[in-house]
Amino acid sequence: MKNEKINYILSGDNSSRFDALEIQIGQKKSKSPIGNVTKEEVNHFDEPQNLQENIRFNYTFCELKKIAELYGFNESKEKFNTFLLQAIQYCGIRIGDEAALQYVKTISGFPKKFRYFRIAGLWGTTRLTIRIVPDQWTGRFTSNFVLKGSEMWIDDYFIGELKAIFTGSSLYNLAYVTENQNSEKILSINPLQKCAQNCQFCFKGSRAMLSSFRDTLINLKADEMLRFLQVEYPELDYSELTELVVLTARFRDTDQLISYISEIYRGICKISNGGFDPLTHSNQRIKVSTHLLSDLDSMKRIFQVGVRRYIYPIEIFSNKLRRKYMVSPFYEKGSNKGDVSIEEIYKSLNIATSIFGIENIEPVIILGIDTYKNTKKGITTLKSIGLKLLTHNTFRVYDSDQMEMYHMSFEELVDIQQFLLDNFEANFSQKITSNLPKYFNKYQDIKG
């Protein structure tokens, strides 16, 4: 008899979508996603061929210490180690012994030598993802950071130890609960896993994903997503949520987006018996990451269904790089993320301030893909608009064809981050703790 839980979520749909969801919610067991990798497999990657001239990863401890001193990151051991953690995620880390291999995530769903092996886990309450650097890489391609067992080192300096390893799949993450830096509880949903936008910097790797793996992904309709939440999070107290975030693959168009969010809003209000309702509770909000809400009419419509914070995924400032990395042949010309110029985005952000308020405009940028000059200029423009929030993520390479996308050195990246710190409110960050729902389904604590 097929699983009743999945039957309920999909309302009796017995197609291949049933099998996909069955895999994702753990009904079909597979081998452990960590600890099944050999040193030979980790080293089975060639040095990058098209790295920009100003990019290198072989920073020494002394060099990093000097950079830290310039910005006051040496004022305490905690500050310095946090700085080094950022450097590790830029430079990558080498495997120092056999014990470290047990924490390396296996790779499935992609051609061999496409996706680098990596460490994904927790350092304290901070989520981190670090690519593994092959031993035979030399010069600017290598890294001086080393993982020994669960400990991270550079030269003779001990940085810290992994607290837990992420055993779940970011590609299968339909919903999860976290807290932000302000201890606000957040429910994030990702109902559309299949994405044809194929942004080349995206961790999904859709452009090279094997069809056999793509078939295990699923797009849930709004009513299915709501039933999924009821089944997977039956004890969630929605009244404790500050935010519902829709972080997902792109919608077909604006009408589909607004219709979907409207149904989600009504459904969450019903499930929670009014416990979560941004139209009633001023301390609650819905936010959705999309480039499709670009005009006054669409913003007004989405505001009416509880969206109280406007996120625009700028990601890259350069129009040339936007077209290069964010355009897909599967969408009509003009509807791609990369088709929208940065000048048009600035206009949309100005419009959004009249609907959501200046304090609720939250653009998102990725640091490292654009040049230092373009990034500094773009951030300065956002500041001139009057924005208070600017969420930024540091670009992390997942795949072997992404190395060429680095246009900013680590020194430049740190300088830009300091500029952001001086001009905007604290960046959004997540706290992952063991008391969050489903923690032990997705993380494996490392015993001391």
Secondary structure, 3 states (H helix, E strand, C coil): CCCHHHHHHHCCCCCHHHHHHHHHCCCCCCCCCECCCCHHHHCCCCCCCCCCCCCCCCCCHHHHHHHHHHCCCCCCHHHHHHHHHHHHHHHCEEECCHHHHHHCECCCCCCCCCECCEEEEEECCEEEEEEECCCCCCHHHCCCEEEECCEEEECCEEEEECCEEECCCHHHCCEEEEEECCCCEEEEECCECCCCCCCCCCCCCCCCCCHHHHCCCCECCHHHHHHHHHHHCCCCCHHHEEEEEECCCCCCCHHHHHHHHHHHHHHHHHHCCCCCCCCCCCCCEEEEECCCCCCHHHHHHHHCCCEEEEEEEEECCCHHHHHHHCCCCCCCCCCCHHHCCHHHHHHHHHHHHHHHCHHHEEEEEEECCCCHHHHHHHHHHHHHHCCCCCEEEECCCCECCCHHHCCCCHHHHHHHHHHHHHHCCCCCCEECCCCCCCHHHHEEECCC
